[in-house]
Amino acid sequence: MKNKHFFNKFFLLAAVFLSCFVIFQVVYVLAEPGSQDDPVIVKSYIDQVVIPQIKSYIDERIESLSAKIGNMEQNQNQKAADRFVIVSLKPGQKLIGEEGTELILRRGTATVIASETGGIADVTVGMDLKNVPVPPEHLLIIPRNDGRGIYADMNNQEDVLVMVKGTYIIKD
């Protein structure tokens, strides 16, 4: 009788263990990798989901920061157009202004860069300057956006200083 009671307990324990094993195996087989049921992250999930999300986030941040930098540069150019700023040119550099840009040579020597349609207006004496030395302390105005400006002569020992009001670029 003791043996029969022992076999019943053993059979019941074995049935419970086998049932638990079968249930866990079914759950494991039916669970899709990367789902809530199986939170293990697999390489394919990283490649297909995580990396594209990170790339998209980085691209959005770069575009946002680029737009902010563009706005800051535009604001800086607008501020520069409202007042004179001191620009330093190394010998051989060119300052090319857009239409309406005002220049005053403060130190050094420079030469006017004219275009095919004309030079730079010297409003101090009422002349149009074409490929001649820039007179110091004269107010010059660039009439058109066609490549006109000044060239810092190579014989300068120091940087050429120019007061500029308006939009300009410096070229080597």
Contacts in CASP RR format, 6 or more apart in sequence:
PFRMAT RR
TARGET T0000
AUTHOR 0000-0000-0000
METHOD contacts of the structure
MODEL  1
MKNKHFFNKFFLLAAVFLSCFVIFQVVYVLAEPGSQDDPVIVKSYIDQVV
IPQIKSYIDERIESLSAKIGNMEQNQNQKAADRFVIVSLKPGQKLIGEEG
TELILRRGTATVIASETGGIADVTVGMDLKNVPVPPEHLLIIPRNDGRGI
YADMNNQEDVLVMVKGTYIIKD
27 37 0 8 1.000
28 38 0 8 1.000
30 37 0 8 1.000
31 37 0 8 1.000
31 38 0 8 1.000
32 38 0 8 1.000
33 40 0 8 1.000
33 42 0 8 1.000
33 45 0 8 1.000
34 40 0 8 1.000
34 41 0 8 1.000
34 42 0 8 1.000
34 45 0 8 1.000
77 166 0 8 1.000
77 167 0 8 1.000
80 164 0 8 1.000
80 165 0 8 1.000
80 166 0 8 1.000
80 167 0 8 1.000
81 165 0 8 1.000
81 166 0 8 1.000
81 167 0 8 1.000
82 165 0 8 1.000
83 165 0 8 1.000
84 102 0 8 1.000
84 104 0 8 1.000
84 163 0 8 1.000
84 164 0 8 1.000
84 165 0 8 1.000
85 163 0 8 1.000
85 164 0 8 1.000
85 165 0 8 1.000
86 106 0 8 1.000
86 161 0 8 1.000
86 162 0 8 1.000
86 163 0 8 1.000
86 164 0 8 1.000
87 95 0 8 1.000
87 161 0 8 1.000
87 162 0 8 1.000
87 163 0 8 1.000
87 164 0 8 1.000
87 168 0 8 1.000
87 170 0 8 1.000
88 159 0 8 1.000
88 160 0 8 1.000
88 161 0 8 1.000
89 95 0 8 1.000
89 110 0 8 1.000
89 150 0 8 1.000
89 152 0 8 1.000
89 159 0 8 1.000
89 160 0 8 1.000
89 161 0 8 1.000
89 162 0 8 1.000
89 170 0 8 1.000
90 152 0 8 1.000
90 159 0 8 1.000
90 160 0 8 1.000
91 152 0 8 1.000
91 153 0 8 1.000
91 154 0 8 1.000
91 155 0 8 1.000
91 156 0 8 1.000
91 159 0 8 1.000
91 160 0 8 1.000
92 151 0 8 1.000
92 152 0 8 1.000
92 153 0 8 1.000
92 154 0 8 1.000
92 172 0 8 1.000
93 151 0 8 1.000
93 152 0 8 1.000
93 170 0 8 1.000
93 171 0 8 1.000
93 172 0 8 1.000
94 113 0 8 1.000
94 149 0 8 1.000
94 150 0 8 1.000
94 151 0 8 1.000
94 152 0 8 1.000
94 170 0 8 1.000
94 171 0 8 1.000
94 172 0 8 1.000
95 103 0 8 1.000
95 149 0 8 1.000
95 150 0 8 1.000
95 152 0 8 1.000
95 162 0 8 1.000
95 164 0 8 1.000
95 168 0 8 1.000
95 169 0 8 1.000
95 170 0 8 1.000
96 113 0 8 1.000
96 147 0 8 1.000
96 148 0 8 1.000
96 149 0 8 1.000
96 168 0 8 1.000
96 169 0 8 1.000
96 170 0 8 1.000
96 171 0 8 1.000
97 142 0 8 1.000
97 145 0 8 1.000
97 147 0 8 1.000
97 148 0 8 1.000
97 149 0 8 1.000
97 166 0 8 1.000
97 167 0 8 1.000
97 168 0 8 1.000
97 169 0 8 1.000
98 142 0 8 1.000
98 145 0 8 1.000
98 166 0 8 1.000
98 167 0 8 1.000
98 168 0 8 1.000
99 142 0 8 1.000
99 143 0 8 1.000
99 144 0 8 1.000
99 145 0 8 1.000
100 141 0 8 1.000
100 142 0 8 1.000
100 143 0 8 1.000
100 166 0 8 1.000
101 141 0 8 1.000
101 142 0 8 1.000
101 164 0 8 1.000
101 165 0 8 1.000
101 166 0 8 1.000
101 167 0 8 1.000
101 168 0 8 1.000
102 139 0 8 1.000
102 140 0 8 1.000
102 141 0 8 1.000
102 142 0 8 1.000
102 164 0 8 1.000
102 165 0 8 1.000
102 166 0 8 1.000
103 120 0 8 1.000
103 134 0 8 1.000
103 139 0 8 1.000
103 140 0 8 1.000
103 141 0 8 1.000
103 142 0 8 1.000
103 149 0 8 1.000
103 150 0 8 1.000
103 162 0 8 1.000
103 163 0 8 1.000
103 164 0 8 1.000
104 137 0 8 1.000
104 138 0 8 1.000
104 139 0 8 1.000
104 140 0 8 1.000
104 162 0 8 1.000
104 163 0 8 1.000
105 134 0 8 1.000
105 135 0 8 1.000
105 136 0 8 1.000
105 137 0 8 1.000
105 138 0 8 1.000
105 140 0 8 1.000
105 150 0 8 1.000
105 160 0 8 1.000
105 161 0 8 1.000
105 162 0 8 1.000
106 136 0 8 1.000
106 137 0 8 1.000
106 161 0 8 1.000
106 162 0 8 1.000
106 163 0 8 1.000
107 136 0 8 1.000
107 158 0 8 1.000
107 159 0 8 1.000
107 160 0 8 1.000
107 161 0 8 1.000
108 136 0 8 1.000
108 152 0 8 1.000
108 153 0 8 1.000
108 156 0 8 1.000
108 158 0 8 1.000
108 160 0 8 1.000
108 161 0 8 1.000
109 133 0 8 1.000
109 134 0 8 1.000
109 152 0 8 1.000
109 153 0 8 1.000
109 155 0 8 1.000
109 156 0 8 1.000
109 160 0 8 1.000
110 133 0 8 1.000
110 134 0 8 1.000
110 150 0 8 1.000
110 151 0 8 1.000
110 152 0 8 1.000
110 153 0 8 1.000
110 160 0 8 1.000
110 162 0 8 1.000
111 131 0 8 1.000
111 132 0 8 1.000
111 133 0 8 1.000
111 134 0 8 1.000
111 150 0 8 1.000
111 151 0 8 1.000
111 153 0 8 1.000
112 119 0 8 1.000
112 120 0 8 1.000
112 129 0 8 1.000
112 130 0 8 1.000
112 131 0 8 1.000
112 132 0 8 1.000
112 133 0 8 1.000
112 134 0 8 1.000
112 140 0 8 1.000
112 148 0 8 1.000
112 149 0 8 1.000
112 150 0 8 1.000
112 151 0 8 1.000
113 131 0 8 1.000
113 147 0 8 1.000
113 148 0 8 1.000
113 149 0 8 1.000
113 150 0 8 1.000
113 151 0 8 1.000
114 120 0 8 1.000
114 129 0 8 1.000
114 130 0 8 1.000
114 131 0 8 1.000
114 148 0 8 1.000
115 144 0 8 1.000
115 146 0 8 1.000
115 147 0 8 1.000
115 148 0 8 1.000
116 146 0 8 1.000
117 144 0 8 1.000
117 146 0 8 1.000
118 128 0 8 1.000
118 130 0 8 1.000
118 143 0 8 1.000
118 148 0 8 1.000
119 128 0 8 1.000
119 129 0 8 1.000
119 130 0 8 1.000
119 143 0 8 1.000
119 148 0 8 1.000
120 128 0 8 1.000
120 129 0 8 1.000
120 140 0 8 1.000
120 141 0 8 1.000
120 142 0 8 1.000
120 143 0 8 1.000
120 148 0 8 1.000
120 149 0 8 1.000
120 150 0 8 1.000
121 127 0 8 1.000
121 128 0 8 1.000
121 129 0 8 1.000
121 140 0 8 1.000
121 141 0 8 1.000
121 142 0 8 1.000
121 143 0 8 1.000
122 128 0 8 1.000
122 129 0 8 1.000
122 135 0 8 1.000
122 138 0 8 1.000
122 139 0 8 1.000
122 140 0 8 1.000
123 138 0 8 1.000
123 139 0 8 1.000
123 140 0 8 1.000
123 141 0 8 1.000
124 135 0 8 1.000
124 137 0 8 1.000
124 138 0 8 1.000
124 139 0 8 1.000
125 135 0 8 1.000
125 138 0 8 1.000
129 135 0 8 1.000
129 140 0 8 1.000
133 153 0 8 1.000
134 140 0 8 1.000
134 150 0 8 1.000
140 150 0 8 1.000
142 148 0 8 1.000
142 149 0 8 1.000
150 162 0 8 1.000
152 159 0 8 1.000
152 160 0 8 1.000
153 160 0 8 1.000
END
